[in-house]
Amino acid sequence: MKKNLVLLVLISSVVFGAKAQHFKTTTINGKVWMAENLNMVIPGSSEYNFDPELGRKYGRLYTWDAAKKACPSGWHLPTEQEWDQMIDYVGGEGKAGKQLKPGSSFGFNALLGGLTDVSNFRLIGYYGTFWSASGYDQDHAWYFFITPSDFITKTYFRKTYGFSVRCIKND
């Protein structure tokens, strides 16, 4: 069955406390996703190498606990199931990584922002790592990573690591 693709990228405004932030959104399979990595300063988050310029480009990296609190009102950290549904819609694990990177028709614009274990930053430009809201066990949670070879893979990792956040609008 052929899917009709309609790309709609909007600029949205959200008020965080007394500060308004603007960000792009895209609609994929009827769900509104942020079309850029979150860059909201909260405890448990940092820019790659503590560099504000890299934060502006790639967003911040969040621990899992911080990621669950980072999305603005009316938005939430996507569950493992929401990620799975979006990945299936854009072509499955073997194709979705390419479909979610900048320049694709879906407008998700995933950047490969790397990761951190709080003191060591690595893999910027090589891996994009994104938290889900779904825990795996007491110490681990599900996340998705995009590789340079355009795959997107689901696995779990320590909740204390810092990964990127994409928020999805509440239904």
C-alpha positions as a Python dict, from the first residue, in 0.01 Angstrom:
ca = {
    (1, 'M'): (0, 0, 0),
    (2, 'K'): (138, 337, -101),
    (3, 'K'): (157, 602, 171),
    (4, 'N'): (87, 963, 89),
    (5, 'L'): (341, 1182, 261),
    (6, 'V'): (259, 1533, 364),
    (7, 'L'): (537, 1726, 533),
    (8, 'L'): (431, 2005, 760),
    (9, 'V'): (702, 2175, 966),
    (10, 'L'): (576, 2445, 1199),
    (11, 'I'): (740, 2680, 1444),
    (12, 'S'): (579, 2643, 1785),
    (13, 'S'): (619, 2849, 2099),
    (14, 'V'): (617, 2707, 2447),
    (15, 'V'): (658, 2895, 2772),
    (16, 'F'): (905, 2739, 3017),
    (17, 'G'): (855, 2930, 3341),
    (18, 'A'): (884, 3294, 3239),
    (19, 'K'): (1083, 3219, 2922),
    (20, 'A'): (929, 3140, 2582),
    (21, 'Q'): (1120, 2902, 2359),
    (22, 'H'): (1051, 2842, 1992),
    (23, 'F'): (1102, 2511, 1819),
    (24, 'K'): (1011, 2335, 1497),
    (25, 'T'): (758, 2054, 1487),
    (26, 'T'): (670, 1789, 1231),
    (27, 'T'): (376, 1552, 1202),
    (28, 'I'): (458, 1186, 1140),
    (29, 'N'): (179, 927, 1125),
    (30, 'G'): (-65, 1172, 1284),
    (31, 'K'): (161, 1253, 1582),
    (32, 'V'): (327, 1591, 1636),
    (33, 'W'): (699, 1554, 1720),
    (34, 'M'): (959, 1818, 1792),
    (35, 'A'): (1174, 1853, 1480),
    (36, 'E'): (1486, 1940, 1677),
    (37, 'N'): (1658, 1815, 1990),
    (38, 'L'): (1541, 1971, 2314),
    (39, 'N'): (1773, 2235, 2459),
    (40, 'M'): (1601, 2314, 2789),
    (41, 'V'): (1832, 2377, 3085),
    (42, 'I'): (1728, 2158, 3379),
    (43, 'P'): (1924, 1968, 3646),
    (44, 'G'): (2058, 1645, 3498),
    (45, 'S'): (2128, 1796, 3156),
    (46, 'S'): (2431, 1947, 2986),
    (47, 'E'): (2562, 2051, 2649),
    (48, 'Y'): (2811, 1824, 2477),
    (49, 'N'): (3152, 1904, 2632),
    (50, 'F'): (2973, 2178, 2829),
    (51, 'D'): (2990, 2387, 2511),
    (52, 'P'): (2688, 2620, 2462),
    (53, 'E'): (2750, 2638, 2086),
    (54, 'L'): (2719, 2257, 2062),
    (55, 'G'): (2407, 2281, 2278),
    (56, 'R'): (2249, 2524, 2033),
    (57, 'K'): (2327, 2293, 1741),
    (58, 'Y'): (2260, 1949, 1895),
    (59, 'G'): (2046, 2028, 2199),
    (60, 'R'): (2132, 1912, 2549),
    (61, 'L'): (2202, 1561, 2674),
    (62, 'Y'): (1976, 1444, 2959),
    (63, 'T'): (1985, 1166, 3213),
    (64, 'W'): (1672, 950, 3195),
    (65, 'D'): (1526, 1107, 3511),
    (66, 'A'): (1587, 1456, 3369),
    (67, 'A'): (1449, 1355, 3028),
    (68, 'K'): (1120, 1250, 3187),
    (69, 'K'): (1084, 1602, 3335),
    (70, 'A'): (1224, 1805, 3045),
    (71, 'C'): (930, 1824, 2802),
    (72, 'P'): (710, 2133, 2829),
    (73, 'S'): (348, 2124, 2942),
    (74, 'G'): (130, 1957, 2678),
    (75, 'W'): (422, 1744, 2558),
    (76, 'H'): (586, 1426, 2686),
    (77, 'L'): (889, 1204, 2640),
    (78, 'P'): (780, 941, 2384),
    (79, 'T'): (729, 587, 2506),
    (80, 'E'): (905, 290, 2353),
    (81, 'Q'): (579, 208, 2173),
    (82, 'E'): (547, 562, 2027),
    (83, 'W'): (903, 541, 1894),
    (84, 'D'): (836, 192, 1750),
    (85, 'Q'): (520, 311, 1573),
    (86, 'M'): (697, 609, 1420),
    (87, 'I'): (996, 397, 1310),
    (88, 'D'): (766, 139, 1149),
    (89, 'Y'): (579, 416, 968),
    (90, 'V'): (895, 566, 814),
    (91, 'G'): (1028, 231, 690),
    (92, 'G'): (1146, 16, 982),
    (93, 'E'): (1482, -8, 1157),
    (94, 'G'): (1684, -57, 837),
    (95, 'K'): (1555, 260, 669),
    (96, 'A'): (1425, 484, 946),
    (97, 'G'): (1763, 625, 1048),
    (98, 'K'): (1805, 780, 704),
    (99, 'Q'): (1441, 893, 695),
    (100, 'L'): (1479, 1072, 1029),
    (101, 'K'): (1803, 1258, 947),
    (102, 'P'): (1806, 1613, 806),
    (103, 'G'): (1695, 1644, 446),
    (104, 'S'): (1436, 1367, 443),
    (105, 'S'): (1071, 1421, 359),
    (106, 'F'): (965, 1355, 720),
    (107, 'G'): (1122, 1670, 869),
    (108, 'F'): (1242, 1501, 1191),
    (109, 'N'): (1598, 1634, 1141),
    (110, 'A'): (1777, 1394, 1377),
    (111, 'L'): (2131, 1511, 1446),
    (112, 'L'): (2398, 1273, 1570),
    (113, 'G'): (2453, 1448, 1903),
    (114, 'G'): (2652, 1175, 2079),
    (115, 'L'): (2618, 1086, 2447),
    (116, 'T'): (2773, 1136, 2788),
    (117, 'D'): (2826, 941, 3108),
    (118, 'V'): (2838, 1277, 3294),
    (119, 'S'): (3213, 1331, 3262),
    (120, 'N'): (3304, 1173, 2925),
    (121, 'F'): (3146, 1295, 2605),
    (122, 'R'): (3170, 1084, 2292),
    (123, 'L'): (3038, 992, 1949),
    (124, 'I'): (2910, 1335, 1841),
    (125, 'G'): (2855, 1325, 1466),
    (126, 'Y'): (2863, 945, 1479),
    (127, 'Y'): (2559, 840, 1685),
    (128, 'G'): (2230, 1006, 1768),
    (129, 'T'): (2090, 874, 2097),
    (130, 'F'): (1731, 942, 2208),
    (131, 'W'): (1559, 845, 2533),
    (132, 'S'): (1217, 686, 2552),
    (133, 'A'): (995, 721, 2858),
    (134, 'S'): (991, 342, 2903),
    (135, 'G'): (1207, 187, 3171),
    (136, 'Y'): (1368, -153, 3124),
    (137, 'D'): (1453, -229, 3487),
    (138, 'Q'): (1561, -37, 3797),
    (139, 'D'): (1888, 84, 3642),
    (140, 'H'): (1817, 85, 3267),
    (141, 'A'): (1571, 242, 3022),
    (142, 'W'): (1494, 196, 2652),
    (143, 'Y'): (1654, 433, 2406),
    (144, 'F'): (1695, 455, 2030),
    (145, 'F'): (2016, 529, 1845),
    (146, 'I'): (2077, 629, 1486),
    (147, 'T'): (2399, 517, 1323),
    (148, 'P'): (2600, 669, 1038),
    (149, 'S'): (2486, 372, 826),
    (150, 'D'): (2126, 497, 863),
    (151, 'F'): (1993, 224, 1090),
    (152, 'I'): (1793, 306, 1399),
    (153, 'T'): (1816, 52, 1677),
    (154, 'K'): (1631, 9, 2005),
    (155, 'T'): (1818, -109, 2311),
    (156, 'Y'): (1846, -25, 2678),
    (157, 'F'): (2117, 150, 2873),
    (158, 'R'): (2198, 297, 3213),
    (159, 'K'): (1960, 573, 3321),
    (160, 'T'): (2254, 786, 3436),
    (161, 'Y'): (2389, 839, 3084),
    (162, 'G'): (2304, 1155, 2891),
    (163, 'F'): (2112, 1119, 2565),
    (164, 'S'): (1913, 1358, 2347),
    (165, 'V'): (1542, 1424, 2396),
    (166, 'R'): (1264, 1463, 2142),
    (167, 'C'): (921, 1542, 2280),
    (168, 'I'): (587, 1440, 2134),
    (169, 'K'): (267, 1640, 2173),
    (170, 'N'): (2, 1495, 2403),
    (171, 'D'): (-310, 1368, 2225),
}
